[in-house]
Amino acid sequence: MRSLLRSPRTLRLGTRHGTRLGTRHGSRPRTPSPSPSRDPRLLRDVGLVCLAGGIVGVSFGAIAVAGGLPVWVPVVMSLLVYAGSAQFSAVGILLAGGGPFAAAATGLLLNTRTVAFGLAVADVIGPGRVTRWIGAHLVTDETVAFTLAQPDPARRRTAFWISGLGLYASWNLCVLLGALAGGALGDTGRYGLDAAFPAVLVALVLPALREDAALRRAALAGAVVALALTPFVPVGVPVLTALTGLLLLRGRAA
């Protein structure tokens, strides 16, 4: 028993030489990493995405009402459809004199890409029928890009729900504000609001592209396919065809 005990002098000497009981020589005690929901960088990036989404939401609401639609149309559409490109296209068709069925068909065509996006984050949403229904409604280009940019499953799940709920709330609130403002904003295109989302998406994927050469090749291949088809297919379809770049990653995944 005596050999297991240390005198105060021994403890002082051990501390002086940089060692402590229960730690290796020269090592420091590990500090737990912050919870993903409290990570300041994660919250900062989510706030950036929500800000960009809110700006475009104001633009959408203002365009819809300034074109002659009642306030409730963009508001209800944002709550139930919640798909920026599909909403802009549907409103454009309605304002051009098209019927609701043509607008709905265009929105469904543009949203077919969310099927692939949903498969990409299916394991992140979580179990339970209600959870999956809510999560499926929150799947957007921005949410999926933000989620897949995270390094581990815990951060992906946290990023999905924080960004998904934050984007949904900010989008619908700002659509309402834009709709109430109506034509007071004038031509929203002159403010460059259409560049907000692409800029955010580029900022989210750049870190992953810098670190992984295979991802860079896949992204480049997808971009080439999308750009080549842009003049010949409806708006939104090139984004879907860009997913063909993922075929280059099949060998690595196997």
N, C-alpha and C positions, 0 to 999 in steps of 0.2 A: 504494500500500500504506500509505503514511504516513497518508493521510486516513482509513483504516479503523481506525486505532489510536487509543486514548484514553490520555491520561496519567493517572497516579493522581490529580492535582488535578481533572481533569474528572470522574473517577468519583466523587470525594468530593462535588463540587458537585451532580452528578446525584442522589446519594443524599440530600443535604441538602434538595433541593427536592422530594423525594417520588417520584422516578422511579428506576427500575432498568433495567438492560439487559434487553431481552426482555419488558418489561411496558409497558403504557400509562401515561401520566401520571396519577398519583393512584389507580391501580387496585391491588388486592391480588392476589397469586397465588391461584389457585383451589385450594381444598382438596378432595380427592375425597370424595364422599359415602360414608358407611359402607355396607358390604355389608348387604343386607337381612337376612341371617342373623345379623348382629351389631348390628342396630338395637335399642337398648334399649326404644324405645317399642313396636316390633313384638313383641319377646319378652315385654314386660310384658303386652300385650293377649292374647297367646297363653296366658300363664300364667293370666290371669283367666278365659279361656274354659275352660281345663283344670280350674281350681278349681271352677267352677260345674258342669261335667260330672261331676267326681268326687263332688260333694255329691249330685247327683241319682242317680248310680250307686249310692252307698251306700243311698239310699232304695229304689231298685229291688230290690237284692239282699235287703234286710231285709224288704220287703213280700212278695216271692216266698216266702222261707223261712218267715216268720211265718205265711203263709197255708196252709202244709202241703206245699209243694213241696220236693223234695230240693235240696241245695246245688248239685249239678251242673247242674240245669236252667237257672237264671239265668246261670250262668257260661258254659255252652256256647252258650246263646242269644245272649249278648253277643258272644262271639267270632265266631259265624257270621252272625248277623243284623245286629247292630250298628245298631240303629235304636230310639232311646229310646221314641218314641210307639208304634211297633208292638210293642215288647217289653212295655210297660205294658199295652196292650190285650190282647195274647195271654195274658199272665199273668192278667189280670182274667177273661178267658173261661174259662181252665182252672180257676181257683179257684171260679168260679160253676158249674162242672159241665159246661162245654162240652167238645167233643172237640178233638183236635189239628188236625183239618182245618178246623174253624171258626176256631180261633185263627190258623192259617196264612193262611186266606183274608182275615181281617181285617188281618193284617200286610201282605199284598200290596196290599190296597186303600189302606192308609195310606201305603205307600211308593211309590205311583205318582207322587207329586210329585217324587221324586228323579230321574225321567226328565228333567223340565224342568231341574232343578238341574244334572244331569250335562251337559246341552247347554250350560248357561251357563258351565261351567268346562272344557269339552272341550279348548280350546286351551291351557289352563293346565297340565293334568296332565302332558303331555309325550308323546313318541313311544314306540313299542314296545308289543307286546301285553301283556307282563308288567306294565309300568308302568301301562298303562291298566286292567288288571284290578285291581291294587292300589288305584289311585286311585279307581276306581268304588266299591270297597268303603268307602273313606273319605269319600265324599260324604254329607254331612249338612246339615241346615238351618244349623247353626252354622258349619261349615267353609266353605260357599258364601257365607254372609253376610260372614264375616270376609275371605274372598278377594276378593270384589267390592268391598269397602271400600277396597282398596289402590289407589294412584294410577297404577301402571305395571305392565307385564307381568312384569318381574323380581320385583317385590314380591308380585304376585299368586301367582306360582308358589311362591315361598318361603313365603308365608303359608299357601298350601294344604297344602304338605307338612309344615310345622312344626306347624300347628294340627291337621291330619288325624292325623298320627302321635301327636302329644301327646294329643289327645282320645281316640284309640283306646286308648292305653296307660293313661291315667288312668281312663277309663270302666271298662275291664275289671278293673283292679286294685281300684277302689273297689266294683265290683259284688261281687267276691270277698270283700272285707272286710265289706260289708253282709250278704252271704249267711252268712258265718261268724258274724257278730254275731246274726243271726236276730231273734228277738223281743226281744232285750235293749234295742233302741232304742225299743220301744213304738210308738205311733202317730206315724209320720214326718210326717204332715200337719200336726201342731201346730207343727213347726219352720219351716214356710213354705218347704220345699225346692222346692216346685213353682214358686216365683217366681224361682228362680235363673237358669234359661235365658232366659226372656223379658227379664229385666233386662239380661243380657249382650247379647242381640241388639239391644235398643233402644240401648244404649251404642255398639254397633258401627256402626249405620246413621245415627245422629244427625249425625255430621260431613258425610256425603254429602248428607243432606236439607237441612242448613243452607246448603250452597253451591249447590244446583241446584233451582230452582223447578219444573222439569219432573219431576224425581224426586219432589218433594213431592206434586205432583198425581197422579202414578201411584201412589204409596204410599197416598194418601188414597182414591183410587178402589178400589184393591185391598182396603183395610181395610173400606170400606163394603160391598163385595160379600161379603166373608168374614163380617162381622157379621150381614148380612141372612140368610145361609144357615145360620148356626150352629144355630138351633133345629130345622132340618129335615133335616140330613144327618149322617152319622156323624162321629165325632171324627177330625180330620186332613184331611178333605175341604175345609173352609173355607180351609185354608192353600193347597191346590192352586188353588182358585178365585180366590184373591187375586192369582194371577199374571196375571189378565185386566187388571190395571192396567198391565201392560207394553205393552198395545196403544196406550196414549197416547204411548209413546216411539217408535213405528214411524216416524212422520213425521220426527222429528229424526234417527233413524239413517239414513233414506234420504237 
